[in-house]
Amino acid sequence: MAPRPFAKRPAAASIAIRQALLSTLVTLLAVIFLTIAASIAIERSMRADMQQTIDTDIAGLADIMVNGGEAELVLRIADRTALTPGAAPRSYYALANQKGRLLAGNLEALPNLDAGRSQSAERRVGGDPVLVRATRLRGGLTLVVGRSLRGIQALQQRLQLDFLIVGIIAVVATLVAGFAVAARLRGRVEALSNTFTRFERGDLAARSGAASGHDELVQLAGHVDTHLDWMARLLSAQRDISDNIAHELRTPLVHLDTRLLSVIGHNGDPAVASELHLARNDIRSIVSLFDALLDLALAESGGLNPNTMSFDLSELAADLVELYAASAEEAGLDFKARIAPGITMHGEAMAVTRLIANLLDNAFKYVPPGSRVRLIIADGPRIIVEDNGDGIAASEVEQIFQRFRRAAAPGTGHGLGLALVKVIAARHGLVARVENAQPGARFIVEPQHGKRAKGLIG
């Protein structure tokens, strides 16, 4: 399986961001619900209080009617309507006889209510919403008492505005806090993901470097580092075993090749000689594999040689072009180079020579006759080997620089050439990558932050 891309995911794809947005939405809905619930509860409570005040007022006026009679009741209603309401809700009164003629009060007409059942309802008086109750007194008189609801509505509006302000503050605070926590959580998760990506790309020293603490992510990071340590030891042991095998078996095989050559010299049977030559070819192939393993082990053993120096990369590449020109002609390939003059770099000239040679060998090996191969040396430094062959399958792009990885195209090889290219590039502060040349493959060795190469086949 190819390593996951080393790239930041969109914020919308982050679970932490979505969780922060969800928390904000829940807070918003909670504020809306509380606003509606509080508004309804306060309105009901204030209406009940107002209704009780009206009932108390009616009871008092009824008592005045019993004790003082109709004349006294008319005077008391006149006193009440003459009062300035101030901060209290405005009061409304009406007293009518059996024929419906108004005897006292500030209502211009009786509301359409059943006084016999002491009915109450909300009515509008001159644009003012009023809660009124009508009741029947002795003598067939109808008494109506009301209180303005404007104060309750104004209080509701103020409460709704207050809840709106508090809601906005709560939502903004939740959003800010949620995004802050989400950003921290996202950063920690991305650090773990990037650790795996770096490890998959060959950085066996990649670790999460988890901060101190006891939360779940710190524990997870600790497990990640423990398992990466274990995997790094396994991979290191695997490489040590292959390198030691190559070192221990190379010399006996070289001696065996020498003995076979001696036997061929003393043998007179052509059939036996042919079989011995085939055996020597197999031995040389195995020795070549061991040589590549030893070269790779040496390249991976540390940094640059302290005796490195600046050298002319353009001149080095030009010499290689001359060496490969004959091989290209023999293979029926159109091989050309575009080398910018005066490109220099600091490092090991022999190692860089091996790097370019491996790239050219790889191109020559996997393209059919008649194909074009180009070597480009540009400022950077940038080393590009491009062909117009069958290219590399997308599933192979990420693993192509790993040990013993070979393309599916026919040909011979041990699958270590490109692995050595990657290691030599890294030792010189460069990165090796491959991309689709459409058609063909383009191998690029450049500084870590180099720009993408343009198509150069032609």
C-alpha positions as CSV (number, residue, x, y, z in Angstrom):
1,M,0.0,0.0,0.0
2,A,1.4,3.4,-0.9
3,P,2.1,5.9,1.9
4,R,-0.5,8.5,2.5
5,P,0.2,11.9,1.0
6,F,2.1,14.3,3.3
7,A,-0.4,17.1,3.1
8,K,-2.7,19.1,5.3
9,R,-6.3,18.1,4.9
10,P,-9.0,20.8,4.4
11,A,-10.4,22.2,7.6
12,A,-13.9,21.0,6.7
13,A,-12.6,17.4,6.6
14,S,-11.4,17.6,10.2
15,I,-13.4,15.8,12.9
16,A,-12.3,18.4,15.4
17,I,-13.5,21.3,13.3
18,R,-16.8,19.5,12.7
19,Q,-17.1,18.9,16.4
20,A,-16.5,22.5,17.2
21,L,-19.2,23.6,14.7
22,L,-21.6,21.0,16.1
23,S,-21.0,22.3,19.6
24,T,-21.7,25.8,18.4
25,L,-24.9,24.7,16.7
26,V,-26.0,22.9,19.9
27,T,-25.3,26.1,21.9
28,L,-27.3,28.2,19.4
29,L,-30.3,25.9,19.5
30,A,-30.1,25.8,23.4
31,V,-30.1,29.6,23.5
32,I,-33.1,29.8,21.1
33,F,-35.0,27.2,23.1
34,L,-34.2,28.9,26.4
35,T,-35.3,32.3,25.0
36,I,-38.6,30.9,23.8
37,A,-39.2,28.9,27.0
38,A,-38.3,31.8,29.2
39,S,-40.4,34.3,27.2
40,I,-43.5,32.0,27.4
41,A,-43.0,31.3,31.1
42,I,-42.6,35.0,32.0
43,E,-45.6,36.0,30.0
44,R,-47.8,33.3,31.6
45,S,-46.6,34.3,35.1
46,M,-47.2,38.0,34.5
47,R,-50.6,37.4,33.0
48,A,-51.6,35.2,36.0
49,D,-50.4,38.0,38.3
50,M,-52.3,40.6,36.3
51,Q,-55.4,38.4,36.3
52,Q,-55.2,38.1,40.1
53,T,-54.8,41.9,40.4
54,I,-58.0,42.3,38.2
55,D,-59.9,39.8,40.3
56,T,-58.8,41.5,43.5
57,D,-59.9,44.9,42.2
58,I,-63.2,43.5,41.1
59,A,-63.7,42.0,44.6
60,G,-63.0,45.3,46.2
61,L,-65.4,47.2,43.9
62,A,-68.1,44.5,44.5
63,D,-67.6,45.1,48.3
64,I,-68.0,48.8,47.8
65,M,-71.3,48.1,45.9
66,V,-72.6,46.0,48.8
67,N,-71.7,48.5,51.5
68,G,-72.1,51.9,49.7
69,G,-74.4,51.3,46.9
70,E,-74.3,52.3,43.3
71,A,-73.5,56.0,43.9
72,E,-70.4,55.1,46.0
73,L,-69.3,52.6,43.4
74,V,-69.5,55.3,40.7
75,L,-67.4,57.6,42.8
76,R,-64.7,55.0,43.5
77,I,-64.4,54.1,39.8
78,A,-64.1,57.8,39.0
79,D,-61.3,58.0,41.5
80,R,-59.5,55.1,40.0
81,T,-59.7,56.4,36.4
82,A,-58.5,59.8,37.5
83,L,-55.2,58.3,38.9
84,T,-52.0,58.7,36.8
85,P,-50.8,55.1,36.1
86,G,-47.1,55.9,36.4
87,A,-45.0,52.7,36.0
88,A,-48.0,50.4,36.7
89,P,-50.1,49.1,33.8
90,R,-52.9,51.4,32.8
91,S,-56.3,50.5,34.3
92,Y,-59.5,50.4,32.4
93,Y,-63.1,50.4,34.0
94,A,-66.6,50.4,32.9
95,L,-69.9,50.3,34.8
96,A,-73.2,49.8,33.0
97,N,-76.8,49.4,34.0
98,Q,-79.1,46.6,32.9
99,K,-79.8,48.4,29.6
100,G,-76.1,48.7,28.8
101,R,-75.8,52.4,29.4
102,L,-72.4,53.4,30.8
103,L,-72.6,54.9,34.2
104,A,-68.8,55.3,35.0
105,G,-65.4,54.4,33.7
106,N,-62.9,55.2,30.9
107,L,-64.1,52.5,28.5
108,E,-66.2,53.9,25.6
109,A,-68.1,50.7,25.2
110,L,-68.6,47.4,27.0
111,P,-66.5,44.6,25.6
112,N,-68.3,41.6,24.1
113,L,-68.0,39.3,27.2
114,D,-70.4,37.2,29.2
115,A,-70.6,39.0,32.5
116,G,-72.9,36.3,33.9
117,R,-70.0,33.8,33.7
118,S,-67.4,36.4,34.8
119,Q,-65.7,35.9,31.4
120,S,-62.1,37.3,30.8
121,A,-60.3,37.9,27.5
122,E,-57.8,40.1,25.7
123,R,-59.2,43.0,23.8
124,R,-57.7,46.1,22.1
125,V,-58.7,49.5,23.4
126,G,-57.5,52.3,21.1
127,G,-54.6,50.1,19.9
128,D,-53.7,49.1,23.5
129,P,-53.8,45.4,24.2
130,V,-55.9,45.0,27.4
131,L,-56.7,42.0,29.6
132,V,-60.3,42.5,30.8
133,R,-62.9,40.7,32.9
134,A,-66.6,41.4,33.0
135,T,-68.8,40.4,36.0
136,R,-72.3,40.9,37.1
137,L,-73.1,42.9,40.3
138,R,-76.2,43.2,42.4
139,G,-79.0,45.2,40.7
140,G,-78.1,43.8,37.3
141,L,-75.1,46.2,37.0
142,T,-72.2,45.1,34.7
143,L,-68.7,45.8,36.0
144,V,-65.7,45.6,33.6
145,V,-62.1,45.9,34.9
146,G,-59.0,45.7,32.7
147,R,-55.2,46.2,32.7
148,S,-53.0,47.1,29.8
149,L,-50.7,44.3,28.5
150,R,-48.3,46.8,26.8
151,G,-45.9,46.5,29.8
152,I,-45.7,42.8,29.5
153,Q,-45.0,43.0,25.8
154,A,-42.3,45.6,26.3
155,L,-40.7,43.4,29.0
156,Q,-40.9,40.4,26.7
157,Q,-39.1,42.4,24.0
158,R,-36.4,43.5,26.4
159,L,-35.9,40.0,27.6
160,Q,-35.7,38.7,24.1
161,L,-33.1,41.3,23.3
162,D,-31.1,40.4,26.4
163,F,-31.3,36.8,25.5
164,L,-30.2,37.6,22.0
165,I,-27.1,39.5,23.2
166,V,-26.3,36.7,25.7
167,G,-26.9,34.1,23.0
168,I,-24.6,35.9,20.5
169,I,-21.9,36.1,23.3
170,A,-22.4,32.4,24.1
171,V,-22.3,31.3,20.5
172,V,-19.2,33.4,19.7
173,A,-17.5,32.2,22.9
174,T,-18.4,28.6,22.1
175,L,-17.2,29.0,18.5
176,V,-13.9,30.6,19.5
177,A,-13.2,28.1,22.3
178,G,-14.3,25.2,20.1
179,F,-12.0,26.3,17.2
180,A,-9.1,26.8,19.6
181,V,-9.6,23.3,21.1
182,A,-10.2,21.9,17.6
183,A,-7.1,23.5,16.2
184,R,-5.0,22.1,19.0
185,L,-6.6,18.7,18.6
186,R,-6.2,18.8,14.9
187,G,-2.6,19.8,15.1
188,R,-1.8,16.9,17.5
189,V,-3.6,14.4,15.2
190,E,-1.9,15.7,12.1
191,A,1.5,15.4,13.9
192,L,0.8,11.7,14.5
193,S,-0.3,11.3,10.9
194,N,2.7,13.1,9.5
195,T,5.0,11.0,11.8
196,F,3.6,7.9,10.0
197,T,4.0,9.5,6.6
198,R,7.6,10.4,7.3
199,F,8.3,6.9,8.5
200,E,6.7,5.4,5.5
201,R,8.9,7.6,3.3
202,G,12.0,6.2,4.8
203,D,12.7,8.5,7.8
204,L,13.1,5.7,10.4
205,A,13.9,8.3,13.1
206,A,10.5,9.9,12.7
207,R,8.7,10.1,16.1
208,S,5.7,12.0,17.3
209,G,7.6,13.8,20.2
210,A,4.4,13.7,22.3
211,A,4.0,16.5,24.9
212,S,3.8,15.6,28.6
213,G,0.4,14.8,29.9
214,H,-2.0,11.9,30.5
215,D,-4.8,12.4,28.0
216,E,-5.7,9.9,25.3
217,L,-3.7,11.5,22.5
218,V,-0.5,11.5,24.7
219,Q,-1.0,7.8,25.4
220,L,-1.7,7.1,21.7
221,A,1.5,9.0,20.7
222,G,3.5,7.0,23.2
223,H,2.2,3.8,21.7
224,V,3.0,5.1,18.2
225,D,6.6,5.9,19.2
226,T,7.0,2.5,20.9
227,H,5.8,0.7,17.8
228,L,7.9,2.9,15.4
229,D,10.9,2.1,17.6
230,W,10.1,-1.6,17.2
231,M,9.6,-1.4,13.4
232,A,12.8,0.6,13.0
233,R,14.7,-2.0,14.8
234,L,13.2,-4.7,12.6
235,L,14.0,-2.8,9.4
236,S,17.5,-2.1,10.6
237,A,18.0,-5.8,11.5
238,Q,16.7,-6.7,8.1
239,R,19.2,-4.4,6.4
240,D,22.0,-5.6,8.6
241,I,21.3,-9.2,7.7
242,S,21.2,-8.5,4.0
243,D,24.4,-6.4,4.2
244,N,26.2,-9.0,6.3
245,I,25.1,-11.8,3.9
246,A,26.4,-9.7,1.0
247,H,29.7,-9.1,2.7
248,E,30.3,-12.7,3.8
249,L,29.3,-14.3,0.5
250,R,30.8,-12.0,-2.0
251,T,34.4,-13.1,-1.5
252,P,33.7,-16.9,-1.7
253,L,31.7,-16.3,-4.9
254,V,34.5,-14.3,-6.4
255,H,36.9,-17.1,-5.6
256,L,34.4,-19.6,-7.1
257,D,34.3,-17.5,-10.3
258,T,38.1,-17.6,-10.5
259,R,38.1,-21.4,-10.1
260,L,35.5,-21.8,-12.8
261,L,37.6,-19.6,-15.1
262,S,40.6,-21.9,-14.4
263,V,38.5,-25.0,-15.1
264,I,37.3,-23.5,-18.4
265,G,40.9,-22.9,-19.4
266,H,41.8,-26.6,-18.8
267,N,38.6,-28.0,-20.3
268,G,38.4,-29.2,-23.9
269,D,34.7,-30.1,-24.0
270,P,32.7,-27.2,-25.7
271,A,29.5,-28.4,-24.0
272,V,31.0,-28.3,-20.6
273,A,32.6,-25.0,-21.3
274,S,29.2,-23.5,-22.3
275,E,27.6,-24.7,-19.0
276,L,30.6,-23.3,-17.0
277,H,30.2,-19.9,-18.8
278,L,26.5,-19.9,-17.8
279,A,27.4,-20.7,-14.2
280,R,29.9,-17.8,-14.3
281,N,27.2,-15.4,-15.6
282,D,25.0,-16.4,-12.7
283,I,27.8,-15.9,-10.2
284,R,28.6,-12.5,-11.6
285,S,24.9,-11.5,-11.4
286,I,24.9,-12.5,-7.7
287,V,28.1,-10.7,-7.0
288,S,26.6,-7.6,-8.7
289,L,23.7,-7.8,-6.4
290,F,26.0,-8.1,-3.4
291,D,28.0,-5.1,-4.7
292,A,24.9,-3.0,-4.9
293,L,23.9,-4.0,-1.4
294,L,27.3,-3.1,0.0
295,D,27.2,0.3,-1.9
296,L,23.7,0.9,-0.4
297,A,24.9,0.0,3.1
298,L,27.9,2.3,2.7
299,A,25.7,5.2,1.4
300,E,23.3,4.7,4.3
301,S,26.1,4.6,6.9
302,G,26.3,8.3,7.5
303,G,26.6,11.8,6.1
304,L,29.0,13.1,3.4
305,N,32.6,12.2,3.5
306,P,34.6,15.0,5.2
307,N,36.9,15.2,2.2
308,T,34.1,16.3,-0.1
309,M,34.6,19.3,-2.4
310,S,32.8,21.4,-4.9
311,F,32.8,19.9,-8.4
312,D,31.5,20.8,-11.8
313,L,28.2,18.9,-12.3
314,S,27.9,20.0,-15.9
315,E,31.3,18.6,-16.8
316,L,30.6,15.3,-14.9
317,A,27.3,14.8,-16.7
318,A,28.9,15.6,-20.1
319,D,31.5,12.8,-19.5
320,L,28.7,10.4,-18.6
321,V,26.8,11.3,-21.8
322,E,29.8,10.4,-23.9
323,L,30.1,7.0,-22.1
324,Y,26.4,6.2,-22.6
325,A,26.1,7.4,-26.2
326,A,27.4,4.1,-27.6
327,S,25.1,2.0,-25.4
328,A,22.1,4.1,-26.5
329,E,23.0,3.6,-30.1
330,E,23.4,-0.1,-29.7
331,A,20.0,-0.3,-27.9
332,G,18.4,1.7,-30.7
333,L,17.5,4.7,-28.4
334,D,17.4,8.4,-29.1
335,F,19.6,9.7,-26.3
336,K,20.3,13.4,-25.9
337,A,21.3,15.7,-23.1
338,R,20.6,19.3,-22.2
339,I,23.2,20.4,-19.8
340,A,23.4,24.0,-18.5
341,P,27.0,25.1,-18.3
342,G,28.8,25.9,-15.1
343,I,26.5,24.1,-12.7
344,T,28.5,23.2,-9.6
345,M,27.6,21.5,-6.3
346,H,29.3,20.4,-3.1
347,G,29.6,16.7,-2.3
348,E,31.1,13.4,-3.5
349,A,31.6,13.5,-7.2
350,M,31.9,9.7,-7.5
351,A,28.6,9.2,-5.6
352,V,26.8,11.7,-7.8
353,T,28.2,10.0,-10.9
354,R,26.7,6.7,-9.6
355,L,23.4,8.5,-9.0
356,I,23.2,9.7,-12.6
357,A,24.4,6.4,-14.0
358,N,21.8,4.5,-12.1
359,L,19.0,6.8,-13.4
360,L,20.3,6.3,-17.0
361,D,20.7,2.6,-16.6
362,N,17.1,2.4,-15.3
363,A,15.8,4.4,-18.3
364,F,17.8,2.4,-20.9
365,K,16.6,-0.9,-19.3
366,Y,12.9,-0.3,-19.3
367,V,12.2,1.6,-22.6
368,P,11.7,-0.2,-25.9
369,P,13.9,0.4,-28.9
370,G,13.1,3.6,-30.7
371,S,12.3,5.5,-27.5
372,R,13.7,8.8,-26.5
373,V,15.8,9.4,-23.3
374,R,16.8,12.8,-22.1
375,L,19.3,13.9,-19.4
376,I,18.8,17.4,-18.2
377,I,21.1,19.3,-15.8
378,A,19.8,22.6,-14.6
379,D,20.5,25.2,-11.9
380,G,19.4,24.1,-8.4
381,P,21.1,21.7,-8.9
382,R,18.4,19.7,-10.7
383,I,19.1,16.4,-12.4
384,I,16.3,15.0,-14.6
385,V,16.2,11.8,-16.6
386,E,13.1,11.5,-18.7
387,D,11.8,9.0,-21.2
388,N,8.7,8.5,-23.4
389,G,8.4,4.7,-22.7
390,D,5.5,3.0,-20.9
391,G,5.9,4.9,-17.7
392,I,5.3,3.7,-14.2
393,A,2.0,2.5,-12.8
394,A,0.5,4.9,-10.2
395,S,0.5,2.1,-7.6
396,E,4.3,1.8,-8.0
397,V,5.2,5.5,-7.8
398,E,5.5,5.6,-4.0
399,Q,7.5,2.4,-3.7
400,I,9.8,2.8,-6.7
401,F,12.7,4.0,-4.6
402,Q,12.5,1.2,-2.0
403,R,14.9,-1.7,-1.9
404,F,14.3,-4.6,-4.3
405,R,11.5,-2.7,-6.1
406,R,11.4,-3.2,-9.8
407,A,8.9,-2.1,-12.5
408,A,6.7,-4.7,-14.0
409,A,8.3,-4.2,-17.4
410,P,10.6,-7.0,-18.6
411,G,14.3,-6.8,-18.0
412,T,17.0,-7.7,-15.6
413,G,18.1,-6.1,-12.4
414,H,18.1,-6.4,-8.6
415,G,15.9,-3.5,-7.7
416,L,18.6,-1.5,-5.8
417,G,19.6,1.1,-8.3
418,L,16.9,3.6,-7.5
419,A,17.1,2.9,-3.7
420,L,20.8,4.0,-4.0
421,V,19.7,7.1,-6.0
422,K,17.4,8.1,-3.1
423,V,20.1,7.6,-0.4
424,I,22.8,9.5,-2.4
425,A,20.4,12.3,-3.0
426,A,19.5,12.6,0.6
427,R,23.2,12.7,1.7
428,H,23.6,15.7,-0.6
429,G,20.5,17.5,0.7
430,L,18.4,16.6,-2.3
431,V,15.2,14.6,-2.8
432,A,14.5,12.1,-5.5
433,R,11.0,11.7,-6.9
434,V,9.3,10.4,-10.0
435,E,6.3,11.7,-11.9
436,N,4.3,10.9,-15.0
437,A,5.8,12.4,-18.2
438,Q,2.8,11.6,-20.3
439,P,4.0,9.4,-21.8
440,G,6.9,7.9,-20.0
441,A,8.5,8.6,-16.6
442,R,10.4,11.6,-15.3
443,F,12.9,11.1,-12.5
444,I,13.9,14.3,-10.8
445,V,16.6,14.9,-8.2
446,E,16.4,18.4,-6.8
447,P,16.5,20.5,-3.5
448,Q,13.8,19.7,-1.0
449,H,11.6,22.6,-2.0
450,G,12.3,22.6,-5.8
451,K,9.6,23.5,-8.3
452,R,8.0,20.8,-10.4
453,A,9.8,20.1,-13.7
454,K,8.2,20.9,-17.0
455,G,8.0,18.4,-19.8
456,L,11.4,18.2,-21.5
457,I,11.0,15.3,-24.0
458,G,11.5,16.6,-27.5
